[in-house]
Amino acid sequence: MKRETTKKGPLTSNEKLKTEWIKCWKNMPQETIQAWIERIPEQIKEVIAQEGNNLYREGRKKGQEKRRVH
């Protein structure tokens, strides 16, 4: 959603930010949302493996196939 809402540059007000994120969410394909949901268990496992510290980086691991959500 961040990539989508900042394509034309950063949003400069909280009101505009909220408006654009809501618009983006409403227009998002259900398949994209479902793909995010399906990745949650793996992300939780990673956070647990890192013992909750801030070393966890969301996204692909080295050598993992690239799957674009949107």
PDB file of N, CA, C, O and CB in Angstrom:
ATOM      1  N   MET A   1       0.820  -1.178   0.000  1.00  0.00           N
ATOM      2  CA  MET A   1       0.000   0.000   0.000  1.00  0.00           C
ATOM      3  C   MET A   1       0.873   1.254   0.000  1.00  0.00           C
ATOM      4  O   MET A   1       0.524   2.266  -0.609  1.00  0.00           O
ATOM      5  CB  MET A   1      -0.937  -0.009   1.198  1.00  0.00           C
ATOM      6  N   LYS A   2       2.000   1.175   0.685  1.00  0.00           N
ATOM      7  CA  LYS A   2       2.882   2.345   0.710  1.00  0.00           C
ATOM      8  C   LYS A   2       3.363   2.676  -0.701  1.00  0.00           C
ATOM      9  O   LYS A   2       3.348   3.838  -1.108  1.00  0.00           O
ATOM     10  CB  LYS A   2       4.090   2.100   1.645  1.00  0.00           C
ATOM     11  N   ARG A   3       3.790   1.652  -1.448  1.00  0.00           N
ATOM     12  CA  ARG A   3       4.250   1.906  -2.829  1.00  0.00           C
ATOM     13  C   ARG A   3       3.144   2.529  -3.660  1.00  0.00           C
ATOM     14  O   ARG A   3       3.381   3.468  -4.420  1.00  0.00           O
ATOM     15  CB  ARG A   3       4.729   0.600  -3.494  1.00  0.00           C
ATOM     16  N   GLU A   4       1.953   2.012  -3.514  1.00  0.00           N
ATOM     17  CA  GLU A   4       0.834   2.499  -4.312  1.00  0.00           C
ATOM     18  C   GLU A   4       0.469   3.937  -3.962  1.00  0.00           C
ATOM     19  O   GLU A   4       0.195   4.742  -4.852  1.00  0.00           O
ATOM     20  CB  GLU A   4      -0.372   1.602  -4.119  1.00  0.00           C
ATOM     21  N   THR A   5       0.465   4.262  -2.671  1.00  0.00           N
ATOM     22  CA  THR A   5       0.020   5.596  -2.254  1.00  0.00           C
ATOM     23  C   THR A   5       1.099   6.667  -2.372  1.00  0.00           C
ATOM     24  O   THR A   5       0.802   7.853  -2.229  1.00  0.00           O
ATOM     25  CB  THR A   5      -0.464   5.542  -0.838  1.00  0.00           C
ATOM     26  N   THR A   6       2.329   6.278  -2.626  1.00  0.00           N
ATOM     27  CA  THR A   6       3.399   7.278  -2.755  1.00  0.00           C
ATOM     28  C   THR A   6       4.000   7.325  -4.156  1.00  0.00           C
ATOM     29  O   THR A   6       5.090   7.869  -4.339  1.00  0.00           O
ATOM     30  CB  THR A   6       4.494   6.991  -1.750  1.00  0.00           C
ATOM     31  N   LYS A   7       3.312   6.769  -5.143  1.00  0.00           N
ATOM     32  CA  LYS A   7       3.821   6.778  -6.523  1.00  0.00           C
ATOM     33  C   LYS A   7       4.089   8.197  -7.026  1.00  0.00           C
ATOM     34  O   LYS A   7       5.026   8.418  -7.793  1.00  0.00           O
ATOM     35  CB  LYS A   7       2.827   6.084  -7.453  1.00  0.00           C
ATOM     36  N   LYS A   8       3.283   9.138  -6.602  1.00  0.00           N
ATOM     37  CA  LYS A   8       3.435  10.525  -7.062  1.00  0.00           C
ATOM     38  C   LYS A   8       4.199  11.373  -6.057  1.00  0.00           C
ATOM     39  O   LYS A   8       4.180  12.602  -6.133  1.00  0.00           O
ATOM     40  CB  LYS A   8       2.070  11.147  -7.325  1.00  0.00           C
ATOM     41  N   GLY A   9       4.864  10.724  -5.125  1.00  0.00           N
ATOM     42  CA  GLY A   9       5.612  11.447  -4.107  1.00  0.00           C
ATOM     43  C   GLY A   9       4.992  11.239  -2.741  1.00  0.00           C
ATOM     44  O   GLY A   9       3.884  10.715  -2.627  1.00  0.00           O
ATOM     45  N   PRO A  10       5.711  11.652  -1.697  1.00  0.00           N
ATOM     46  CA  PRO A  10       5.206  11.456  -0.336  1.00  0.00           C
ATOM     47  C   PRO A  10       3.968  12.305  -0.061  1.00  0.00           C
ATOM     48  O   PRO A  10       3.813  13.403  -0.594  1.00  0.00           O
ATOM     49  CB  PRO A  10       6.294  11.786   0.680  1.00  0.00           C
ATOM     50  N   LEU A  11       3.100  11.772   0.777  1.00  0.00           N
ATOM     51  CA  LEU A  11       1.914  12.519   1.181  1.00  0.00           C
ATOM     52  C   LEU A  11       2.295  13.443   2.326  1.00  0.00           C
ATOM     53  O   LEU A  11       3.027  13.047   3.232  1.00  0.00           O
ATOM     54  CB  LEU A  11       0.754  11.563   1.596  1.00  0.00           C
ATOM     55  N   THR A  12       1.800  14.670   2.285  1.00  0.00           N
ATOM     56  CA  THR A  12       2.291  15.688   3.206  1.00  0.00           C
ATOM     57  C   THR A  12       1.360  15.992   4.385  1.00  0.00           C
ATOM     58  O   THR A  12       1.731  16.746   5.285  1.00  0.00           O
ATOM     59  CB  THR A  12       2.537  16.938   2.453  1.00  0.00           C
ATOM     60  N   SER A  13       0.173  15.421   4.386  1.00  0.00           N
ATOM     61  CA  SER A  13      -0.717  15.675   5.521  1.00  0.00           C
ATOM     62  C   SER A  13      -1.331  14.363   5.994  1.00  0.00           C
ATOM     63  O   SER A  13      -1.528  13.438   5.207  1.00  0.00           O
ATOM     64  CB  SER A  13      -1.829  16.689   5.138  1.00  0.00           C
ATOM     65  N   ASN A  14      -1.628  14.296   7.277  1.00  0.00           N
ATOM     66  CA  ASN A  14      -2.245  13.086   7.831  1.00  0.00           C
ATOM     67  C   ASN A  14      -3.610  12.821   7.211  1.00  0.00           C
ATOM     68  O   ASN A  14      -3.985  11.670   6.988  1.00  0.00           O
ATOM     69  CB  ASN A  14      -2.380  13.206   9.347  1.00  0.00           C
ATOM     70  N   GLU A  15      -4.347  13.882   6.934  1.00  0.00           N
ATOM     71  CA  GLU A  15      -5.675  13.729   6.338  1.00  0.00           C
ATOM     72  C   GLU A  15      -5.572  13.103   4.942  1.00  0.00           C
ATOM     73  O   GLU A  15      -6.318  12.182   4.609  1.00  0.00           O
ATOM     74  CB  GLU A  15      -6.392  15.095   6.262  1.00  0.00           C
ATOM     75  N   LYS A  16      -4.654  13.609   4.145  1.00  0.00           N
ATOM     76  CA  LYS A  16      -4.480  13.075   2.792  1.00  0.00           C
ATOM     77  C   LYS A  16      -3.950  11.638   2.851  1.00  0.00           C
ATOM     78  O   LYS A  16      -4.361  10.789   2.060  1.00  0.00           O
ATOM     79  CB  LYS A  16      -3.516  13.972   1.974  1.00  0.00           C
ATOM     80  N   LEU A  17      -3.049  11.375   3.778  1.00  0.00           N
ATOM     81  CA  LEU A  17      -2.516  10.034   3.958  1.00  0.00           C
ATOM     82  C   LEU A  17      -3.641   9.045   4.263  1.00  0.00           C
ATOM     83  O   LEU A  17      -3.740   7.989   3.638  1.00  0.00           O
ATOM     84  CB  LEU A  17      -1.470  10.021   5.082  1.00  0.00           C
ATOM     85  N   LYS A  18      -4.475   9.398   5.220  1.00  0.00           N
ATOM     86  CA  LYS A  18      -5.591   8.524   5.600  1.00  0.00           C
ATOM     87  C   LYS A  18      -6.533   8.298   4.423  1.00  0.00           C
ATOM     88  O   LYS A  18      -6.950   7.168   4.166  1.00  0.00           O
ATOM     89  CB  LYS A  18      -6.365   9.124   6.784  1.00  0.00           C
ATOM     90  N   THR A  19      -6.869   9.366   3.710  1.00  0.00           N
ATOM     91  CA  THR A  19      -7.768   9.276   2.557  1.00  0.00           C
ATOM     92  C   THR A  19      -7.210   8.341   1.492  1.00  0.00           C
ATOM     93  O   THR A  19      -7.926   7.486   0.972  1.00  0.00           O
ATOM     94  CB  THR A  19      -8.007  10.664   1.960  1.00  0.00           C
ATOM     95  N   GLU A  20      -5.930   8.505   1.171  1.00  0.00           N
ATOM     96  CA  GLU A  20      -5.305   7.685   0.128  1.00  0.00           C
ATOM     97  C   GLU A  20      -5.185   6.222   0.542  1.00  0.00           C
ATOM     98  O   GLU A  20      -5.379   5.334  -0.288  1.00  0.00           O
ATOM     99  CB  GLU A  20      -3.928   8.233  -0.212  1.00  0.00           C
ATOM    100  N   TRP A  21      -4.868   5.953   1.816  1.00  0.00           N
ATOM    101  CA  TRP A  21      -4.757   4.559   2.273  1.00  0.00           C
ATOM    102  C   TRP A  21      -6.122   3.881   2.249  1.00  0.00           C
ATOM    103  O   TRP A  21      -6.221   2.716   1.862  1.00  0.00           O
ATOM    104  CB  TRP A  21      -4.156   4.496   3.697  1.00  0.00           C
ATOM    105  N   ILE A  22      -7.169   4.582   2.653  1.00  0.00           N
ATOM    106  CA  ILE A  22      -8.517   4.002   2.617  1.00  0.00           C
ATOM    107  C   ILE A  22      -8.919   3.718   1.180  1.00  0.00           C
ATOM    108  O   ILE A  22      -9.471   2.657   0.885  1.00  0.00           O
ATOM    109  CB  ILE A  22      -9.544   4.946   3.286  1.00  0.00           C
ATOM    110  N   LYS A  23      -8.647   4.655   0.286  1.00  0.00           N
ATOM    111  CA  LYS A  23      -8.969   4.466  -1.137  1.00  0.00           C
ATOM    112  C   LYS A  23      -8.208   3.266  -1.708  1.00  0.00           C
ATOM    113  O   LYS A  23      -8.774   2.451  -2.438  1.00  0.00           O
ATOM    114  CB  LYS A  23      -8.630   5.745  -1.945  1.00  0.00           C
ATOM    115  N   CYS A  24      -6.938   3.170  -1.372  1.00  0.00           N
ATOM    116  CA  CYS A  24      -6.112   2.059  -1.857  1.00  0.00           C
ATOM    117  C   CYS A  24      -6.656   0.724  -1.348  1.00  0.00           C
ATOM    118  O   CYS A  24      -6.755  -0.241  -2.105  1.00  0.00           O
ATOM    119  CB  CYS A  24      -4.641   2.241  -1.413  1.00  0.00           C
ATOM    120  N   TRP A  25      -7.006   0.676  -0.067  1.00  0.00           N
ATOM    121  CA  TRP A  25      -7.524  -0.563   0.535  1.00  0.00           C
ATOM    122  C   TRP A  25      -8.823  -0.997  -0.147  1.00  0.00           C
ATOM    123  O   TRP A  25      -9.005  -2.177  -0.446  1.00  0.00           O
ATOM    124  CB  TRP A  25      -7.760  -0.372   2.053  1.00  0.00           C
ATOM    125  N   LYS A  26      -9.722  -0.045  -0.391  1.00  0.00           N
ATOM    126  CA  LYS A  26     -11.010  -0.359  -1.022  1.00  0.00           C
ATOM    127  C   LYS A  26     -10.836  -0.865  -2.451  1.00  0.00           C
ATOM    128  O   LYS A  26     -11.632  -1.676  -2.924  1.00  0.00           O
ATOM    129  CB  LYS A  26     -11.911   0.874  -1.021  1.00  0.00           C
ATOM    130  N   ASN A  27      -9.796  -0.390  -3.141  1.00  0.00           N
ATOM    131  CA  ASN A  27      -9.574  -0.777  -4.538  1.00  0.00           C
ATOM    132  C   ASN A  27      -8.670  -1.995  -4.697  1.00  0.00           C
ATOM    133  O   ASN A  27      -8.461  -2.473  -5.812  1.00  0.00           O
ATOM    134  CB  ASN A  27      -8.980   0.376  -5.292  1.00  0.00           C
ATOM    135  N   MET A  28      -8.141  -2.494  -3.598  1.00  0.00           N
ATOM    136  CA  MET A  28      -7.199  -3.609  -3.660  1.00  0.00           C
ATOM    137  C   MET A  28      -7.923  -4.925  -3.993  1.00  0.00           C
ATOM    138  O   MET A  28      -8.968  -5.220  -3.413  1.00  0.00           O
ATOM    139  CB  MET A  28      -6.441  -3.740  -2.323  1.00  0.00           C
ATOM    140  N   PRO A  29      -7.374  -5.703  -4.915  1.00  0.00           N
ATOM    141  CA  PRO A  29      -7.993  -6.993  -5.244  1.00  0.00           C
ATOM    142  C   PRO A  29      -7.968  -7.943  -4.039  1.00  0.00           C
ATOM    143  O   PRO A  29      -7.005  -7.964  -3.272  1.00  0.00           O
ATOM    144  CB  PRO A  29      -7.271  -7.642  -6.445  1.00  0.00           C
ATOM    145  N   GLN A  30      -9.017  -8.711  -3.889  1.00  0.00           N
ATOM    146  CA  GLN A  30      -9.109  -9.657  -2.785  1.00  0.00           C
ATOM    147  C   GLN A  30      -7.949 -10.652  -2.825  1.00  0.00           C
ATOM    148  O   GLN A  30      -7.501 -11.107  -1.773  1.00  0.00           O
ATOM    149  CB  GLN A  30     -10.450 -10.401  -2.830  1.00  0.00           C
ATOM    150  N   GLU A  31      -7.462 -10.993  -4.000  1.00  0.00           N
ATOM    151  CA  GLU A  31      -6.337 -11.934  -4.124  1.00  0.00           C
ATOM    152  C   GLU A  31      -5.084 -11.394  -3.441  1.00  0.00           C
ATOM    153  O   GLU A  31      -4.331 -12.156  -2.834  1.00  0.00           O
ATOM    154  CB  GLU A  31      -6.041 -12.222  -5.604  1.00  0.00           C
ATOM    155  N   THR A  32      -4.862 -10.103  -3.536  1.00  0.00           N
ATOM    156  CA  THR A  32      -3.704  -9.479  -2.896  1.00  0.00           C
ATOM    157  C   THR A  32      -3.825  -9.550  -1.380  1.00  0.00           C
ATOM    158  O   THR A  32      -2.869  -9.889  -0.684  1.00  0.00           O
ATOM    159  CB  THR A  32      -3.558  -8.019  -3.349  1.00  0.00           C
ATOM    160  N   ILE A  33      -4.993  -9.231  -0.888  1.00  0.00           N
ATOM    161  CA  ILE A  33      -5.234  -9.287   0.553  1.00  0.00           C
ATOM    162  C   ILE A  33      -5.056 -10.712   1.056  1.00  0.00           C
ATOM    163  O   ILE A  33      -4.442 -10.930   2.101  1.00  0.00           O
ATOM    164  CB  ILE A  33      -6.647  -8.767   0.893  1.00  0.00           C
ATOM    165  N   GLN A  34      -5.587 -11.679   0.324  1.00  0.00           N
ATOM    166  CA  GLN A  34      -5.474 -13.083   0.722  1.00  0.00           C
ATOM    167  C   GLN A  34      -4.021 -13.537   0.742  1.00  0.00           C
ATOM    168  O   GLN A  34      -3.620 -14.292   1.629  1.00  0.00           O
ATOM    169  CB  GLN A  34      -6.284 -13.970  -0.223  1.00  0.00           C
ATOM    170  N   ALA A  35      -3.230 -13.087  -0.224  1.00  0.00           N
ATOM    171  CA  ALA A  35      -1.810 -13.450  -0.257  1.00  0.00           C
ATOM    172  C   ALA A  35      -1.097 -12.917   0.976  1.00  0.00           C
ATOM    173  O   ALA A  35      -0.248 -13.609   1.539  1.00  0.00           O
ATOM    174  CB  ALA A  35      -1.139 -12.911  -1.534  1.00  0.00           C
ATOM    175  N   TRP A  36      -1.421 -11.706   1.405  1.00  0.00           N
ATOM    176  CA  TRP A  36      -0.832 -11.146   2.627  1.00  0.00           C
ATOM    177  C   TRP A  36      -1.198 -12.003   3.826  1.00  0.00           C
ATOM    178  O   TRP A  36      -0.346 -12.339   4.649  1.00  0.00           O
ATOM    179  CB  TRP A  36      -1.301  -9.692   2.848  1.00  0.00           C
ATOM    180  N   ILE A  37      -2.479 -12.353   3.916  1.00  0.00           N
ATOM    181  CA  ILE A  37      -2.963 -13.154   5.042  1.00  0.00           C
ATOM    182  C   ILE A  37      -2.260 -14.503   5.091  1.00  0.00           C
ATOM    183  O   ILE A  37      -1.895 -14.974   6.168  1.00  0.00           O
ATOM    184  CB  ILE A  37      -4.482 -13.355   4.947  1.00  0.00           C
ATOM    185  N   GLU A  38      -2.069 -15.121   3.943  1.00  0.00           N
ATOM    186  CA  GLU A  38      -1.434 -16.439   3.886  1.00  0.00           C
ATOM    187  C   GLU A  38       0.026 -16.405   4.316  1.00  0.00           C
ATOM    188  O   GLU A  38       0.564 -17.428   4.740  1.00  0.00           O
ATOM    189  CB  GLU A  38      -1.534 -16.999   2.487  1.00  0.00           C
ATOM    190  N   ARG A  39       0.679 -15.248   4.215  1.00  0.00           N
ATOM    191  CA  ARG A  39       2.077 -15.137   4.624  1.00  0.00           C
ATOM    192  C   ARG A  39       2.257 -14.878   6.112  1.00  0.00           C
ATOM    193  O   ARG A  39       3.369 -15.001   6.625  1.00  0.00           O
ATOM    194  CB  ARG A  39       2.740 -14.045   3.853  1.00  0.00           C
ATOM    195  N   ILE A  40       1.199 -14.527   6.807  1.00  0.00           N
ATOM    196  CA  ILE A  40       1.307 -14.167   8.226  1.00  0.00           C
ATOM    197  C   ILE A  40       1.932 -15.270   9.077  1.00  0.00           C
ATOM    198  O   ILE A  40       2.826 -14.964   9.865  1.00  0.00           O
ATOM    199  CB  ILE A  40      -0.061 -13.829   8.772  1.00  0.00           C
ATOM    200  N   PRO A  41       1.514 -16.544   8.968  1.00  0.00           N
ATOM    201  CA  PRO A  41       2.125 -17.573   9.826  1.00  0.00           C
ATOM    202  C   PRO A  41       3.651 -17.664   9.674  1.00  0.00           C
ATOM    203  O   PRO A  41       4.351 -17.848  10.670  1.00  0.00           O
ATOM    204  CB  PRO A  41       1.512 -18.924   9.512  1.00  0.00           C
ATOM    205  N   GLU A  42       4.169 -17.540   8.466  1.00  0.00           N
ATOM    206  CA  GLU A  42       5.619 -17.586   8.258  1.00  0.00           C
ATOM    207  C   GLU A  42       6.300 -16.372   8.877  1.00  0.00           C
ATOM    208  O   GLU A  42       7.388 -16.484   9.441  1.00  0.00           O
ATOM    209  CB  GLU A  42       5.943 -17.663   6.762  1.00  0.00           C
ATOM    210  N   GLN A  43       5.662 -15.221   8.770  1.00  0.00           N
ATOM    211  CA  GLN A  43       6.236 -14.020   9.365  1.00  0.00           C
ATOM    212  C   GLN A  43       6.267 -14.128  10.888  1.00  0.00           C
ATOM    213  O   GLN A  43       7.235 -13.707  11.521  1.00  0.00           O
ATOM    214  CB  GLN A  43       5.441 -12.781   8.938  1.00  0.00           C
ATOM    215  N   ILE A  44       5.221 -14.686  11.472  1.00  0.00           N
ATOM    216  CA  ILE A  44       5.190 -14.878  12.921  1.00  0.00           C
ATOM    217  C   ILE A  44       6.297 -15.827  13.358  1.00  0.00           C
ATOM    218  O   ILE A  44       6.965 -15.583  14.363  1.00  0.00           O
ATOM    219  CB  ILE A  44       3.820 -15.416  13.367  1.00  0.00           C
ATOM    220  N   LYS A  45       6.495 -16.909  12.609  1.00  0.00           N
ATOM    221  CA  LYS A  45       7.576 -17.852  12.926  1.00  0.00           C
ATOM    222  C   LYS A  45       8.932 -17.156  12.918  1.00  0.00           C
ATOM    223  O   LYS A  45       9.777 -17.423  13.772  1.00  0.00           O
ATOM    224  CB  LYS A  45       7.582 -19.021  11.925  1.00  0.00           C
ATOM    225  N   GLU A  46       9.137 -16.269  11.960  1.00  0.00           N
ATOM    226  CA  GLU A  46      10.403 -15.543  11.874  1.00  0.00           C
ATOM    227  C   GLU A  46      10.606 -14.619  13.070  1.00  0.00           C
ATOM    228  O   GLU A  46      11.704 -14.541  13.620  1.00  0.00           O
ATOM    229  CB  GLU A  46      10.460 -14.739  10.583  1.00  0.00           C
ATOM    230  N   VAL A  47       9.549 -13.921  13.470  1.00  0.00           N
ATOM    231  CA  VAL A  47       9.639 -13.026  14.627  1.00  0.00           C
ATOM    232  C   VAL A  47       9.970 -13.838  15.878  1.00  0.00           C
ATOM    233  O   VAL A  47      10.796 -13.421  16.690  1.00  0.00           O
ATOM    234  CB  VAL A  47       8.312 -12.235  14.823  1.00  0.00           C
ATOM    235  N   ILE A  48       9.327 -14.996  16.033  1.00  0.00           N
ATOM    236  CA  ILE A  48       9.597 -15.870  17.183  1.00  0.00           C
ATOM    237  C   ILE A  48      11.040 -16.361  17.137  1.00  0.00           C
ATOM    238  O   ILE A  48      11.725 -16.365  18.159  1.00  0.00           O
ATOM    239  CB  ILE A  48       8.618 -17.075  17.204  1.00  0.00           C
ATOM    240  N   ALA A  49      11.508 -16.776  15.951  1.00  0.00           N
ATOM    241  CA  ALA A  49      12.888 -17.256  15.810  1.00  0.00           C
ATOM    242  C   ALA A  49      13.897 -16.161  16.166  1.00  0.00           C
ATOM    243  O   ALA A  49      14.982 -16.453  16.670  1.00  0.00           O
ATOM    244  CB  ALA A  49      13.135 -17.750  14.375  1.00  0.00           C
ATOM    245  N   GLN A  50      13.544 -14.928  15.909  1.00  0.00           N
ATOM    246  CA  GLN A  50      14.419 -13.790  16.225  1.00  0.00           C
ATOM    247  C   GLN A  50      14.208 -13.318  17.669  1.00  0.00           C
ATOM    248  O   GLN A  50      14.761 -12.300  18.086  1.00  0.00           O
ATOM    249  CB  GLN A  50      14.158 -12.625  15.243  1.00  0.00           C
ATOM    250  N   GLU A  51      13.413 -14.060  18.413  1.00  0.00           N
ATOM    251  CA  GLU A  51      13.093 -13.743  19.815  1.00  0.00           C
ATOM    252  C   GLU A  51      12.532 -12.330  19.968  1.00  0.00           C
ATOM    253  O   GLU A  51      12.776 -11.652  20.966  1.00  0.00           O
ATOM    254  CB  GLU A  51      14.339 -13.897  20.688  1.00  0.00           C
ATOM    255  N   GLY A  52      11.781 -11.909  18.963  1.00  0.00           N
ATOM    256  CA  GLY A  52      11.082 -10.637  19.036  1.00  0.00           C
ATOM    257  C   GLY A  52      11.940  -9.405  18.844  1.00  0.00           C
ATOM    258  O   GLY A  52      11.435  -8.286  18.936  1.00  0.00           O
ATOM    259  N   ASN A  53      13.234  -9.584  18.577  1.00  0.00           N
ATOM    260  CA  ASN A  53      14.063  -8.385  18.398  1.00  0.00           C
ATOM    261  C   ASN A  53      13.797  -7.734  17.044  1.00  0.00           C
ATOM    262  O   ASN A  53      12.983  -8.239  16.270  1.00  0.00           O
ATOM    263  CB  ASN A  53      15.557  -8.738  18.528  1.00  0.00           C
ATOM    264  N   ASN A  54      14.444  -6.662  16.756  1.00  0.00           N
ATOM    265  CA  ASN A  54      14.156  -5.929  15.530  1.00  0.00           C
ATOM    266  C   ASN A  54      15.043  -6.334  14.360  1.00  0.00           C
ATOM    267  O   ASN A  54      15.215  -5.550  13.426  1.00  0.00           O
ATOM    268  CB  ASN A  54      14.302  -4.465  15.776  1.00  0.00           C
ATOM    269  N   LEU A  55      15.604  -7.526  14.386  1.00  0.00           N
ATOM    270  CA  LEU A  55      16.432  -7.999  13.267  1.00  0.00           C
ATOM    271  C   LEU A  55      15.591  -8.601  12.143  1.00  0.00           C
ATOM    272  O   LEU A  55      16.084  -8.797  11.032  1.00  0.00           O
ATOM    273  CB  LEU A  55      17.441  -9.034  13.761  1.00  0.00           C
ATOM    274  N   TYR A  56      14.328  -8.893  12.430  1.00  0.00           N
ATOM    275  CA  TYR A  56      13.458  -9.496  11.413  1.00  0.00           C
ATOM    276  C   TYR A  56      13.229  -8.517  10.275  1.00  0.00           C
ATOM    277  O   TYR A  56      12.852  -7.364  10.487  1.00  0.00           O
ATOM    278  CB  TYR A  56      12.108  -9.926  12.027  1.00  0.00           C
ATOM    279  N   ARG A  57      13.463  -9.001   9.071  1.00  0.00           N
ATOM    280  CA  ARG A  57      13.207  -8.188   7.883  1.00  0.00           C
ATOM    281  C   ARG A  57      12.127  -8.864   7.076  1.00  0.00           C
ATOM    282  O   ARG A  57      12.277 -10.011   6.655  1.00  0.00           O
ATOM    283  CB  ARG A  57      14.494  -7.988   7.033  1.00  0.00           C
ATOM    284  N   GLU A  58      11.050  -8.158   6.861  1.00  0.00           N
ATOM    285  CA  GLU A  58       9.937  -8.695   6.095  1.00  0.00           C
ATOM    286  C   GLU A  58      10.377  -8.870   4.645  1.00  0.00           C
ATOM    287  O   GLU A  58      11.150  -8.069   4.119  1.00  0.00           O
ATOM    288  CB  GLU A  58       8.692  -7.769   6.192  1.00  0.00           C
ATOM    289  N   GLY A  59       9.886  -9.909   4.016  1.00  0.00           N
ATOM    290  CA  GLY A  59      10.192 -10.122   2.609  1.00  0.00           C
ATOM    291  C   GLY A  59      10.845 -11.475   2.374  1.00  0.00           C
ATOM    292  O   GLY A  59      10.850 -12.347   3.243  1.00  0.00           O
ATOM    293  N   ARG A  60      11.394 -11.626   1.172  1.00  0.00           N
ATOM    294  CA  ARG A  60      11.996 -12.899   0.773  1.00  0.00           C
ATOM    295  C   ARG A  60      13.299 -13.139   1.498  1.00  0.00           C
ATOM    296  O   ARG A  60      14.017 -12.213   1.875  1.00  0.00           O
ATOM    297  CB  ARG A  60      12.226 -12.935  -0.730  1.00  0.00           C
ATOM    298  N   LYS A  61      13.579 -14.419   1.678  1.00  0.00           N
ATOM    299  CA  LYS A  61      14.886 -14.817   2.180  1.00  0.00           C
ATOM    300  C   LYS A  61      15.813 -15.009   0.980  1.00  0.00           C
ATOM    301  O   LYS A  61      15.346 -15.173  -0.147  1.00  0.00           O
ATOM    302  CB  LYS A  61      14.793 -16.125   3.046  1.00  0.00           C
ATOM    303  N   LYS A  62      17.073 -14.990   1.214  1.00  0.00           N
ATOM    304  CA  LYS A  62      18.058 -15.154   0.149  1.00  0.00           C
ATOM    305  C   LYS A  62      17.778 -16.457  -0.608  1.00  0.00           C
ATOM    306  O   LYS A  62      17.673 -17.524  -0.003  1.00  0.00           O
ATOM    307  CB  LYS A  62      19.505 -15.151   0.728  1.00  0.00           C
ATOM    308  N   GLY A  63      17.659 -16.360  -1.924  1.00  0.00           N
ATOM    309  CA  GLY A  63      17.424 -17.523  -2.769  1.00  0.00           C
ATOM    310  C   GLY A  63      15.959 -17.911  -2.914  1.00  0.00           C
ATOM    311  O   GLY A  63      15.635 -18.773  -3.731  1.00  0.00           O
ATOM    312  N   GLN A  64      15.073 -17.300  -2.148  1.00  0.00           N
ATOM    313  CA  GLN A  64      13.652 -17.622  -2.218  1.00  0.00           C
ATOM    314  C   GLN A  64      13.050 -17.003  -3.476  1.00  0.00           C
ATOM    315  O   GLN A  64      13.433 -15.908  -3.888  1.00  0.00           O
ATOM    316  CB  GLN A  64      12.909 -17.123  -0.951  1.00  0.00           C
ATOM    317  N   GLU A  65      12.114 -17.713  -4.072  1.00  0.00           N
ATOM    318  CA  GLU A  65      11.464 -17.237  -5.291  1.00  0.00           C
ATOM    319  C   GLU A  65      10.716 -15.934  -5.023  1.00  0.00           C
ATOM    320  O   GLU A  65      10.069 -15.774  -3.988  1.00  0.00           O
ATOM    321  CB  GLU A  65      10.500 -18.304  -5.842  1.00  0.00           C
ATOM    322  N   LYS A  66      10.816 -15.023  -5.958  1.00  0.00           N
ATOM    323  CA  LYS A  66      10.133 -13.734  -5.834  1.00  0.00           C
ATOM    324  C   LYS A  66       8.667 -13.900  -6.205  1.00  0.00           C
ATOM    325  O   LYS A  66       8.348 -14.393  -7.287  1.00  0.00           O
ATOM    326  CB  LYS A  66      10.804 -12.658  -6.730  1.00  0.00           C
ATOM    327  N   ARG A  67       7.777 -13.490  -5.310  1.00  0.00           N
ATOM    328  CA  ARG A  67       6.338 -13.530  -5.566  1.00  0.00           C
ATOM    329  C   ARG A  67       5.792 -12.133  -5.350  1.00  0.00           C
ATOM    330  O   ARG A  67       5.725 -11.660  -4.215  1.00  0.00           O
ATOM    331  CB  ARG A  67       5.612 -14.571  -4.645  1.00  0.00           C
ATOM    332  N   ARG A  68       5.412 -11.486  -6.396  1.00  0.00           N
ATOM    333  CA  ARG A  68       4.873 -10.123  -6.285  1.00  0.00           C
ATOM    334  C   ARG A  68       3.396 -10.216  -5.928  1.00  0.00           C
ATOM    335  O   ARG A  68       2.639 -10.947  -6.566  1.00  0.00           O
ATOM    336  CB  ARG A  68       5.076  -9.315  -7.617  1.00  0.00           C
ATOM    337  N   VAL A  69       2.998  -9.482  -4.919  1.00  0.00           N
ATOM    338  CA  VAL A  69       1.631  -9.529  -4.451  1.00  0.00           C
ATOM    339  C   VAL A  69       0.718  -8.683  -5.324  1.00  0.00           C
ATOM    340  O   VAL A  69      -0.423  -9.069  -5.578  1.00  0.00           O
ATOM    341  CB  VAL A  69       1.555  -9.068  -3.014  1.00  0.00           C
ATOM    342  N   HIS A  70       1.199  -7.540  -5.785  1.00  0.00           N
ATOM    343  CA  HIS A  70       0.347  -6.688  -6.617  1.00  0.00           C
ATOM    344  C   HIS A  70       1.087  -6.144  -7.780  1.00  0.00           C
ATOM    345  O   HIS A  70       0.517  -5.405  -8.583  1.00  0.00           O
ATOM    346  CB  HIS A  70      -0.222  -5.562  -5.824  1.00  0.00           C
TER     347      HIS A  70
END
